[in-house]
């Protein structure tokens, strides 16, 4: 009887111990979540930890950040024209221990899932990279070849986001900044842009005139060649007619 009681007690203790172990020492991770333990170790699947460990669950879902540079906060292109640009970035923390710890060091482990904190952390990098790239590109390229701008941004931001990975970006808007709205925000900048816009308009008109002149010159050259070909053809025909007449008589 005593032996039976002892065996029963051992079984109960094992069951209770197992329950306590899973309750306090075994962490079950839901999908798309990582676990940071004591700010040093990262787990991507269920993990055994001590009750005294500091544990933080980190969401791994992408975060969408929309950056807009409008009016006086616009971006200057190669011709120094001020542009309104809006871009949506989709980023997520890198799926490896080094990337997550790097992001945690920048943002704070408890803030890795906080969109506002993440946006603040990467704001300067996104802004400075965009301004640097656009400053080297002519307006026509920025406006008409957005694929080139997108490709350069993706490449430049590849390893600059403090452990975050740029999944995708969408250039939602690129246009010349409205001078009317700029006049209400920054008078000095408005006057500067007004002069730059006038010079740029003159340059565009000159370019258009040059292209029209080139087209006109080519048309004139082509017309001259066609007239010469017709004259040659008519001369050959007359020669053949004369030969035919001479043979007949």
LONUDO-569508 format. One record per residue (C-alpha): residue in one letter; x, y, z. Coordinates in steps of 0.5 Angstrom, whole numbers, padded with zeros to 4 digits, always signed. Each point is the difference from the previous one (the first is absolute). Layout:
BEGIN
AXYZ ...
This chain:
BEGIN
X+0000+0000+0000 X+0006+0005+0002 X+0003-0002-0007 X-0006+0002-0004 X-0001+0006+0004 X+0007+0002-0002 X+0000-0002-0007 X-0007+0005+0000 X+0004+0005+0003 X+0005+0000-0005 X-0004+0000-0006 X-0004+0006+0003 X+0006+0004+0001 X+0003-0002-0007 X-0007+0003-0003 X+0000+0006+0004 X+0008+0001-0001 X-0002-0001-0008 X-0006+0005+0001 X+0005+0005+0003 X+0005-0001-0004 X-0004+0002-0006 X-0003+0006+0003 X+0006+0003+0003 X+0006-0003-0004 X-0003-0001-0007 X-0002+0005-0005 X-0004-0001-0006 X+0001+0005-0006 X-0006+0001-0004 X+0001+0001-0008 X+0004+0006-0002 X+0003+0001+0007 X+0007+0000+0002 X+0002+0000+0008 X+0006+0004+0003 X+0002-0003+0006 X+0004+0005+0005 X+0002+0005-0006 X+0005-0005-0003 X-0003-0007-0002 X-0005+0000-0006 X-0005-0006-0001 X-0004-0001-0006 X-0004-0006+0003 X-0002-0003+0006 X+0005+0001+0006 X+0002-0002+0007 X+0002+0006+0004 X+0000+0001+0008 X-0005+0004+0004 X+0005+0005+0001 X+0001+0002-0007 X-0002+0006-0003 X-0004-0002-0006 X-0003+0004-0006 X-0004-0002-0006 X+0002+0003-0006 X-0005+0000-0006 X+0003-0001-0007 X-0005+0002-0004 X+0001+0006-0005 X-0001+0007+0002 X-0002+0005-0006 X+0003+0007+0001 X-0003+0006-0004 X+0005+0006-0001 X-0002+0006-0003 X+0004+0006-0002 X-0004+0006-0002 X+0000+0007-0001 X+0006+0003+0003 X+0002-0007+0003 X+0001-0002-0008 X+0006-0003-0003 X+0005+0003-0005 X+0001-0003-0006 X+0007+0001-0005 X-0003+0006-0002 X-0002+0003+0007 X-0007-0001-0002 X-0004-0001+0007 X-0004-0006-0001 X-0006-0003+0004 X+0001-0007+0001 X-0004-0006+0004 X+0003-0007+0001 X-0003-0006+0004 X+0005-0004+0003 X-0001-0007+0002 X+0005-0003+0005 X+0001-0005+0005 X+0005-0002+0005 X+0005-0005-0003 X-0001-0008+0001 X+0007-0001+0004 X+0002+0001+0007 X+0005+0005-0002 X-0005+0005-0004 X-0005-0001+0006 X+0005+0002+0005 X+0003+0006-0004 X-0007+0002-0001 X-0002+0000+0007 X+0006+0004+0002 X-0002+0005-0004 X-0007+0000+0001 X-0001-0003+0007 X-0002-0007+0000 X-0007+0002+0003 X-0001+0004-0006 X+0002-0004-0006 X-0008-0001-0001 X-0001+0007+0001 X-0001+0003-0007 X+0001+0007+0003 X+0006-0001+0003 X+0003-0004-0006 X-0002+0006-0004 X+0004+0005+0004 X+0006-0005+0000 X+0000-0001-0008 X-0002+0007-0002 X+0007+0003+0000 X+0003-0005-0005 X-0006-0001-0004 X-0001+0008-0001 X+0008+0001-0001 X+0000-0006-0005 X-0005+0003-0004 X+0002+0007+0000 X+0007-0003-0002 X-0002-0004-0006 X-0005+0005-0003 X+0005+0006+0001 X+0004-0004-0006 X-0006-0001-0004 X-0003+0005-0006 X-0007+0001+0001 X-0002-0004-0006 X+0003-0006+0003 X-0003+0001+0007 X-0007+0001-0003 X+0000-0005-0006 X+0005-0005+0002 X-0003-0002+0007 X+0003-0007-0001 X+0007+0003+0000 X-0001+0004+0006 X-0004-0006+0004 X+0006-0005-0002 X+0005+0005+0003 X-0004+0001+0006 X+0000-0008+0001 X+0007-0001-0001 X+0002+0006+0004 X-0004-0002+0006 X+0002-0007+0000 X+0004+0000+0006 X-0001+0007+0003 X-0007-0001+0004 X+0003-0003+0007 X-0002-0007-0001 X-0006+0001-0004 X-0001-0002-0007 X-0003+0004-0005 X-0005-0005-0003 X-0003+0005-0005 X-0002+0007-0002 X-0005+0004-0004 X+0001+0007-0003 X-0007+0003+0001 X+0002+0007-0002 X+0005+0004-0004 X-0002+0007-0002 X+0003+0007+0000 X-0002+0004+0006 X-0005+0005-0001 X+0003+0007+0001 X-0007+0002+0002 X+0001-0004+0006 X+0007+0001+0001 X-0001+0008+0000 X-0004-0001+0007 X+0005-0005+0003 X+0007+0003-0001 X+0000+0007-0004 X+0008+0000-0001 X-0001-0008-0003 X-0006+0002-0004 X+0004+0006-0004 X+0006-0005-0001 X-0004-0005-0003 X-0004+0005-0004 X+0007+0002-0003 X+0002-0007-0001 X-0006-0002-0003 X+0000+0006-0005 X+0007-0002-0002 X-0002-0007-0001 X-0006+0002-0004 X+0004+0004-0005 X+0005-0006+0000 X-0006-0005-0002 X-0002+0005-0005 X+0007+0000-0003 X+0000-0007+0000 X-0007-0001-0004 X+0002+0005-0005 X+0007-0003-0001 X-0004-0007-0001 X-0005+0003-0005 X+0006+0003-0004 X+0003-0006+0000 X-0006-0004-0003 X-0001+0006-0005 X+0007-0001-0002 X-0001-0007-0001 X-0006+0001-0004 X+0003+0005-0004 X+0006-0005-0001 X-0005-0006-0002 X-0004+0004-0005 X+0006+0002-0003 X+0003-0007-0001 X-0007-0002-0002 X+0000+0006-0006 X+0007-0003-0002 X-0003-0007+0000 X-0006+0002-0005 X+0004+0005-0004 X+0005-0006-0001 X-0006-0005-0002 X-0003+0005-0005 X+0007+0001-0003 X+0001-0008-0001 X-0007+0000-0002 X+0001+0005-0006 X+0007-0003-0002 X-0004-0007-0001 X-0006+0004-0004 X+0006+0003-0004 X+0003-0007-0001 X-0006-0003-0002 X-0002+0006-0005 X+0007-0001-0003 X-0001-0007-0001 X-0007+0001-0003 X+0002+0005-0005 
